[in-house]
């Protein structure tokens, strides 16, 4: 089938952010047609193949598949149309997308588009790790799909590259598959997870953590036989293993935004948005991990609910303020959202590039102080959060707003 259709809101991506946005929009009861597209065969996003718990409300945590199922059911129950196996190929207009799916090619025009395309891990090739190209080299996503979706065996001895939350989840998946974890390896001086979790892995699970250590080469022909590592002091060694899992190092899945010519933030590498999650193009919004790779599924779902309210306001009033750039100075890596309009209410997520024992943040515009706050210690790959209670002080005609570590 080839044709053209119109909807009120088109959501691209059926992960937590996209499904939450669709559920809130459809539940508003305005009679609008809300449609969600996803290239995967099932909705739910990454949580579908995260068999561990920790999803959903903390008093009653769910496994990833349970959480994905509930989000999907909520969107469908509210009246949204969720279409899987459909890929958004390119833009055919400011609010028009060319798509292809089981029924053929289609062009869909909407009054508002929400990009909720998520993020992905960079594979070994993108990390420039030299060596041969043997079997047994995985990312976390590939590992979880192999173990939890397809029930495949992955090997007998695995090395985990990374020491953040997702790395420890990958170690749990490896153990669930009956594979020993030889070591976790990180270039940083300590793990980027809760201390209790790191202690549990090292003491109860017997998993060594090698800090200040870099994987320099993969060894093996046909099947991985080991990884060569270099410690910060120059010592080298080879860890014998038949599986290596590269974790973390997420990048936003921003291809559709880039092909549409939307401005990308140089820090996050996702679409630049203000506190209402509006991009620079009127009618196009973005939410979830396409904005900040990568936060928890609950954070993405809350952003989906937040963007739904902004979409509703756009459809009712058709206002689109330009916003003021919001810049994070080193050692901060990025901040999201990364534009400000006076009165924004959405809290900000920040990341640092180096460990900081304590953080004092100052927010200024043209040298004028807007806000100061003190936060706890900060680690790379762990979120810092900044309130939005200062945004009413922003001059919409002024220069960029800057966030600095005091």
C-alpha positions as CSV (number, residue, x, y, z in Angstrom):
1,X,0.0,0.0,0.0
2,X,1.3,3.4,-0.9
3,X,-0.7,6.5,0.3
4,X,-0.9,9.7,2.3
5,X,-2.6,10.1,5.6
6,X,-3.0,12.8,8.3
7,X,-3.0,12.4,12.0
8,X,-3.0,15.0,14.9
9,X,0.2,13.8,16.6
10,X,2.8,11.4,15.2
11,X,5.2,9.8,17.8
12,X,8.3,8.2,16.4
13,X,9.5,5.5,18.8
14,X,7.6,3.2,21.1
15,X,9.9,3.1,24.0
16,X,9.0,4.6,27.5
17,X,9.1,8.2,26.3
18,X,7.0,7.7,23.2
19,X,4.4,5.4,24.9
20,X,4.0,7.7,27.9
21,X,3.5,10.7,25.6
22,X,0.9,8.8,23.5
23,X,-1.0,7.6,26.6
24,X,-1.3,11.1,28.1
25,X,-2.2,12.7,24.8
26,X,-4.8,10.1,23.9
27,X,-6.3,10.1,27.4
28,X,-7.0,13.8,27.2
29,X,-10.2,12.9,25.4
30,X,-10.1,15.6,22.7
31,X,-10.8,13.2,19.8
32,X,-7.4,13.7,18.3
33,X,-5.7,10.9,16.4
34,X,-2.5,9.9,18.2
35,X,-0.2,7.4,16.3
36,X,3.0,5.8,17.5
37,X,5.5,4.2,15.0
38,X,8.3,1.8,15.9
39,X,10.7,-0.1,13.6
40,X,10.8,-3.0,16.1
41,X,8.3,-5.8,15.9
42,X,7.1,-5.2,19.4
43,X,6.6,-2.0,21.4
44,X,8.3,-1.2,24.7
45,X,11.8,-0.2,23.7
46,X,14.9,-1.4,25.6
47,X,13.1,-2.5,28.7
48,X,11.6,-5.4,26.7
49,X,14.9,-7.3,27.0
50,X,16.0,-6.2,30.4
51,X,14.8,-9.1,32.5
52,X,16.1,-7.6,35.8
53,X,13.9,-5.7,38.2
54,X,14.1,-2.0,39.1
55,X,11.6,-0.6,36.6
56,X,8.5,1.4,37.6
57,X,7.5,2.7,41.0
58,X,10.0,1.9,43.7
59,X,7.5,0.4,46.2
60,X,6.5,-2.2,43.6
61,X,9.4,-2.6,41.1
62,X,8.8,-4.5,37.9
63,X,11.0,-6.3,35.5
64,X,11.8,-4.6,32.2
65,X,9.3,-6.8,30.1
66,X,6.5,-6.2,32.7
67,X,7.2,-2.4,32.6
68,X,7.2,-2.4,28.7
69,X,4.0,-4.3,28.6
70,X,2.2,-1.9,31.0
71,X,3.4,1.1,29.1
72,X,2.1,-0.4,25.8
73,X,-1.2,-1.4,27.4
74,X,-1.7,2.1,28.8
75,X,-1.2,3.7,25.4
76,X,-3.5,1.3,23.7
77,X,-6.1,1.6,26.4
78,X,-6.1,5.4,26.1
79,X,-6.9,5.1,22.4
80,X,-3.5,5.7,20.8
81,X,-2.7,3.6,17.7
82,X,0.7,1.8,18.1
83,X,2.1,0.5,14.8
84,X,5.2,-1.7,15.0
85,X,7.5,-2.8,12.2
86,X,7.2,0.6,10.6
87,X,10.3,2.7,10.0
88,X,10.3,6.5,9.5
89,X,12.7,7.0,6.6
90,X,12.9,10.7,6.0
91,X,11.1,14.0,6.1
92,X,8.9,14.9,3.2
93,X,7.9,18.3,4.7
94,X,8.2,20.3,8.0
95,X,5.7,18.0,9.7
96,X,5.5,15.1,7.2
97,X,7.4,11.8,7.3
98,X,7.9,9.1,4.7
99,X,7.5,5.7,6.3
100,X,7.7,2.0,5.2
101,X,6.2,-1.0,6.9
102,X,4.5,-4.3,6.3
103,X,1.8,-2.7,4.3
104,X,4.2,-0.7,2.1
105,X,5.3,2.9,1.8
106,X,3.2,5.7,3.3
107,X,3.5,9.4,3.8
108,X,2.1,10.8,7.1
109,X,1.5,14.4,7.9
110,X,0.8,15.5,11.5
111,X,0.0,18.7,13.4
112,X,2.8,17.8,15.8
113,X,5.7,15.3,15.7
114,X,7.4,13.8,18.8
115,X,10.8,12.3,18.3
116,X,11.3,9.6,20.9
117,X,13.9,7.5,19.0
118,X,16.0,6.7,22.1
119,X,19.8,6.0,22.2
120,X,22.2,3.2,21.3
121,X,25.6,2.0,22.5
122,X,28.6,2.6,20.4
123,X,30.0,-0.8,19.2
124,X,33.6,-1.9,19.4
125,X,34.4,-0.4,15.9
126,X,33.2,3.1,17.0
127,X,35.4,2.9,20.1
128,X,38.5,2.2,17.9
129,X,39.6,-0.9,19.8
130,X,42.1,-2.7,17.5
131,X,42.5,-6.4,16.9
132,X,40.9,-9.2,14.9
133,X,37.1,-9.5,14.3
134,X,36.3,-12.7,16.2
135,X,32.9,-13.9,17.4
136,X,32.0,-13.2,21.1
137,X,32.2,-9.3,20.9
138,X,28.9,-7.8,22.1
139,X,27.3,-4.6,23.3
140,X,24.9,-4.7,26.3
141,X,21.9,-4.5,24.0
142,X,23.1,-7.5,21.9
143,X,23.9,-9.4,25.1
144,X,20.4,-8.8,26.5
145,X,18.6,-9.7,23.3
146,X,20.7,-12.9,22.9
147,X,20.1,-14.1,26.5
148,X,16.6,-12.8,27.3
149,X,14.8,-12.8,24.0
150,X,16.5,-15.7,22.2
151,X,17.8,-17.9,25.0
152,X,21.2,-18.2,23.4
153,X,24.4,-19.2,25.2
154,X,27.2,-16.6,24.9
155,X,30.4,-18.3,26.1
156,X,32.1,-19.4,29.4
157,X,34.3,-16.5,30.4
158,X,33.4,-12.8,29.9
159,X,35.1,-9.4,30.4
160,X,32.8,-6.4,30.9
161,X,34.1,-3.1,29.6
162,X,32.7,-0.3,31.8
163,X,31.7,0.1,35.4
164,X,28.5,2.1,35.4
165,X,24.9,1.0,36.2
166,X,24.4,-0.6,32.8
167,X,27.7,-2.4,33.1
168,X,26.6,-4.1,36.4
169,X,23.3,-5.0,34.7
170,X,25.2,-6.6,31.9
171,X,27.3,-8.5,34.5
172,X,24.0,-9.8,35.9
173,X,22.8,-10.9,32.5
174,X,26.1,-12.7,31.9
175,X,25.8,-14.6,35.1
176,X,22.2,-15.5,34.3
177,X,23.4,-17.1,31.1
178,X,25.7,-19.3,33.1
179,X,28.9,-17.4,32.2
180,X,31.7,-16.4,34.6
181,X,32.6,-12.7,34.7
182,X,36.4,-12.6,34.6
183,X,36.6,-8.8,35.4
184,X,35.1,-5.4,34.9
185,X,37.4,-2.9,33.3
186,X,37.1,0.9,33.4
187,X,39.5,3.7,32.4
188,X,38.1,5.8,35.3
189,X,39.5,5.8,38.9
190,X,36.4,4.2,40.4
191,X,33.0,2.6,39.6
192,X,30.2,4.9,38.4
193,X,27.5,3.2,40.3
194,X,26.1,3.1,43.9
195,X,28.9,2.0,46.3
196,X,26.7,-0.8,47.7
197,X,26.3,-2.2,44.2
198,X,30.0,-2.1,43.5
199,X,30.8,-3.8,46.8
200,X,28.2,-6.5,46.2
201,X,29.7,-7.3,42.8
202,X,33.2,-7.4,44.1
203,X,32.7,-9.2,47.5
204,X,29.6,-11.4,47.1
205,X,29.9,-12.1,43.4
206,X,33.7,-12.2,43.2
207,X,34.0,-9.9,40.2
208,X,37.3,-8.0,40.1
209,X,37.1,-4.3,39.2
210,X,40.1,-3.0,37.3
211,X,40.1,0.8,37.5
212,X,42.4,3.0,35.5
213,X,42.6,0.3,32.9
214,X,42.1,0.4,29.1
215,X,41.3,-2.4,26.7
216,X,44.0,-2.1,24.0
217,X,43.4,-5.1,21.8
218,X,41.0,-8.0,21.1
219,X,42.8,-11.4,20.5
220,X,41.5,-14.5,18.7
221,X,40.6,-15.9,15.3
222,X,37.2,-17.3,14.7
223,X,36.3,-16.9,18.4
224,X,37.6,-14.4,20.9
225,X,40.4,-15.9,23.1
226,X,41.3,-12.8,25.2
227,X,41.6,-9.1,25.6
228,X,44.9,-7.2,26.2
229,X,44.7,-4.4,28.8
230,X,47.0,-1.6,29.9
231,X,47.0,-0.2,33.4
232,X,47.5,3.5,34.1
233,X,51.0,2.8,35.4
234,X,52.0,1.2,32.0
235,X,51.7,-2.5,33.1
236,X,50.1,-4.7,30.5
237,X,48.3,-8.1,30.7
238,X,46.0,-10.4,28.8
239,X,42.7,-11.5,30.3
240,X,41.7,-14.9,29.0
241,X,38.0,-14.9,27.9
242,X,35.8,-15.9,25.0
243,X,33.3,-13.0,25.4
244,X,33.7,-9.3,25.8
245,X,30.7,-6.9,26.5
246,X,31.2,-3.2,25.7
247,X,28.8,-1.3,27.9
248,X,27.8,2.4,28.2
249,X,29.2,5.0,25.8
250,X,25.6,5.7,24.6
251,X,24.8,8.2,21.8
252,X,21.4,9.5,20.9
253,X,19.7,7.8,18.0
254,X,19.5,11.2,16.2
255,X,19.5,10.3,12.5
256,X,16.0,11.4,11.9
257,X,16.6,14.7,13.6
258,X,19.8,15.2,11.7
259,X,18.2,14.4,8.4
260,X,15.5,16.9,9.1
261,X,18.1,19.6,9.7
262,X,17.1,20.1,13.3
263,X,19.8,21.8,15.5
264,X,21.7,19.3,17.6
265,X,23.3,20.2,20.9
266,X,27.1,19.7,20.6
267,X,27.3,18.3,24.2
268,X,24.4,15.8,24.2
269,X,24.5,15.2,20.4
270,X,20.7,15.0,20.6
271,X,18.2,17.6,19.3
272,X,18.4,21.0,21.1
273,X,15.2,21.6,23.1
274,X,13.9,24.0,25.7
275,X,12.1,23.2,28.9
276,X,8.9,22.3,27.0
277,X,11.0,19.9,24.9
278,X,10.4,22.0,21.8
279,X,13.0,21.8,19.0
280,X,13.8,24.7,16.8
281,X,11.1,23.7,14.3
282,X,7.6,24.7,15.2
283,X,5.5,21.5,15.8
284,X,8.5,19.2,16.3
285,X,9.2,18.0,19.9
286,X,11.7,15.5,21.3
287,X,11.7,13.4,24.5
288,X,13.6,10.6,26.2
289,X,17.1,9.4,25.6
290,X,17.3,10.9,22.1
291,X,18.0,14.1,24.2
292,X,20.5,12.7,26.7
293,X,22.1,9.3,26.4
294,X,21.3,7.7,28.6
295,X,18.9,8.0,31.6
296,X,16.7,5.5,33.3
297,X,13.4,4.3,31.7
298,X,11.4,6.1,34.4
299,X,13.1,9.5,33.5
300,X,12.2,8.9,29.8
301,X,8.6,8.1,30.7
302,X,8.3,11.2,32.8
303,X,9.6,13.3,29.9
304,X,7.0,11.6,27.6
305,X,4.3,12.7,30.0
306,X,5.8,16.2,30.1
307,X,6.1,16.6,26.4
308,X,2.5,15.5,26.0
309,X,1.3,18.5,27.9
310,X,3.5,20.8,25.8
311,X,2.1,19.2,22.6
312,X,-1.4,19.8,23.9
313,X,-0.6,23.5,24.5
314,X,0.9,23.8,21.0
315,X,-2.2,22.3,19.4
316,X,-4.4,24.7,21.4
317,X,-2.5,27.9,21.1
318,X,0.2,27.4,18.4
319,X,2.9,29.4,20.3
320,X,6.6,28.7,19.7
321,X,9.1,30.9,21.6
322,X,12.7,30.9,20.3
323,X,14.4,30.2,23.7
324,X,17.9,31.2,24.9
325,X,20.8,28.8,24.6
326,X,21.8,27.1,27.8
327,X,25.6,26.2,28.0
328,X,27.4,23.9,30.5
329,X,31.0,24.9,31.1
330,X,33.8,22.3,31.6
331,X,34.2,20.1,33.5
332,X,30.5,19.7,32.9
333,X,30.0,17.7,29.7
334,X,26.4,18.7,28.9
335,X,23.0,19.8,30.1
336,X,19.6,18.9,28.9
337,X,17.3,20.6,28.1
338,X,19.8,23.0,26.5
339,X,17.6,26.0,25.7
340,X,15.6,28.2,28.2
341,X,12.3,30.0,27.9
342,X,11.2,32.1,30.9
343,X,9.0,30.0,33.2
344,X,10.2,26.6,32.0
345,X,9.4,24.0,34.7
346,X,11.2,20.9,33.5
347,X,14.3,20.0,35.7
348,X,17.7,19.8,34.1
349,X,20.0,16.8,33.8
350,X,23.8,17.3,33.7
351,X,26.8,15.1,33.4
352,X,30.4,15.8,34.4
353,X,33.5,14.5,32.6
354,X,35.6,14.1,35.8
355,X,34.8,12.9,39.4
356,X,34.0,15.9,41.7
357,X,33.9,15.5,45.5
358,X,31.2,18.1,45.8
359,X,29.5,20.4,43.3
360,X,28.5,24.0,43.7
361,X,26.6,25.2,40.6
362,X,26.1,28.8,39.5
363,X,23.7,29.9,36.7
364,X,24.3,33.3,35.1
365,X,23.2,35.3,32.1
366,X,25.4,38.1,30.8
367,X,27.2,38.1,34.1
368,X,24.0,38.4,36.1
369,X,23.5,35.6,38.7
370,X,20.2,33.7,38.3
371,X,20.7,30.8,40.7
372,X,23.2,29.0,43.0
373,X,23.0,25.5,44.5
374,X,25.1,22.9,46.2
375,X,24.9,19.3,45.2
376,X,26.6,16.1,46.4
377,X,29.6,14.3,44.8
378,X,29.5,13.8,41.0
379,X,30.8,11.0,38.9
380,X,31.0,10.6,35.1
381,X,28.1,8.7,33.7
382,X,25.9,9.6,36.7
383,X,23.2,12.2,36.5
384,X,23.2,15.5,38.3
385,X,19.9,17.4,38.5
386,X,19.3,21.1,38.6
387,X,15.9,22.6,39.5
388,X,14.1,24.9,37.0
389,X,12.9,27.3,39.7
390,X,15.2,30.1,38.4
391,X,14.0,30.2,34.7
392,X,11.5,33.1,35.3
393,X,14.6,35.3,35.8
394,X,15.9,34.7,32.3
395,X,15.9,37.6,29.9
396,X,14.5,36.2,26.6
397,X,16.4,38.9,24.6
398,X,19.7,38.4,26.5
399,X,22.7,36.3,25.8
400,X,23.2,32.6,26.5
401,X,22.7,31.3,30.0
402,X,25.7,29.5,31.5
403,X,26.0,26.8,34.1
404,X,29.3,26.6,35.9
405,X,30.9,24.6,38.6
406,X,31.8,27.0,41.4
